[in-house]
């Protein structure tokens, strides 16, 4: 790109003029017959001129050739290709999310997929930040290193996104990491080697996760902790509601038993009262040798 005085321009050269009082610009191209064709203006008016001088006189303030910015055809093509390349690069840039197929069997990439889905579920606005994307893709690059003896466990269920994100309080990584079970014929040294591999993997993954965690923790961690508390509260409320229901049912059954016992006791009391009455009023048996009671008349 260069500024040039009035001279002969090579065919296909691009001439641009930027007025000082406007953000818009005028663009013209030199034709094979050395005429000038205006291809852009604030009003998008396309016109052909016999010379550069004639085109300059039509512009605001009739500028001189010194005010022009000139691109050769080759420069213009390079610039167009560069802009196109950058747009394609920007368009292709995206989160490198591992597929479900790649994360089967406890592959470490399962954690990477889990982190992405958790962000998408809880704070989708994080996925719009380029820094988060770059840190996430770097994280996936580390997890993508083949580690056939390592398995990752992520707690499942509807609220699985509440696990495996928060690094606070963890000295290693916030997911379960283990080595595959060793066969009986393998030596103690081989098993120790696997444990060393696990420890190295844990440290590598933690180091790769930290930059991403620093970018997402302020939005993710408080939300996760709140959801955990809400989940715990709902669970405890449900538990104690069941306990209250059980106690009430026991109370009802106890009351029913009490009422039945009281009813039997009342019947028993009535029975015994009747027996008392019977035995109280029962006449005394008289014997034959007893003299009848003679009452003297007055």
Buried (B, 14 or more C-beta within 10 A) or exposed (E): EEEEEEEEBEEBBBBBBBBEEEEEEBBBBBBEEEBBBBEBBEEEEEEEBEEBBEBBEBBEEEBEBEBBBBBBBEBBEEEEEEEEEEEEEEEEEEBBBBEEEBBEEBBBBBBBBBBBEBBBEBBEEBBEEEEBBBBBBBBBEBBBEEBEBBBBBBEEEEBBBBBBBBBEEEEEBBBBBBBEEBEEEEEEEEBEBBEEBBEEBBEBBBEBBBBBBEBBBEBBBEBBEEBBEEEEEEEEEEEEEEEEEEEEEEEEEEEEEEEEEEEEEEEEEEEEEEEEEEEEEEEEEEEEEEEEEEEEEE
